[in-house]
């Protein structure tokens, strides 16, 4: 039972840390161009091919 006194605050802290990281990534624009990365992966330019 004593281990719960350690695990519950640790889990709450890690959850808050993950939420803060997610909110930071939203604020910094990480999710602003979701389609651009998909189209760049499918782009077949001759300039990008190795010799």
WOFEN-V737506 format. One record per residue. N is the residue number from 0. RES is the residue in one letter. PHI is phi in whole degrees, 0 to 359 (none if undefined). Layout:
{{N RES PHI} {N RES PHI}}
This chain:
{{0 X none} {1 X 292} {2 X 292} {3 X 293} {4 X 293} {5 X 265} {6 X 285} {7 X 294} {8 X 296} {9 X 295} {10 X 295} {11 X 295} {12 X 295} {13 X 293} {14 X 295} {15 X 294} {16 X 295} {17 X 295} {18 X 296} {19 X 295} {20 X 294} {21 X 294} {22 X 294} {23 X 296} {24 X 292} {25 X 295} {26 X 292} {27 X 274} {28 X 87} {29 X 294} {30 X 250} {31 X 281} {32 X 232} {33 X 283} {34 X 278} {35 X 297} {36 X 294} {37 X 293} {38 X 288} {39 X 292} {40 X 290} {41 X 271} {42 X 294} {43 X 243} {44 X 277} {45 X 288} {46 X 291} {47 X 273} {48 X 280} {49 X 289} {50 X 288}}
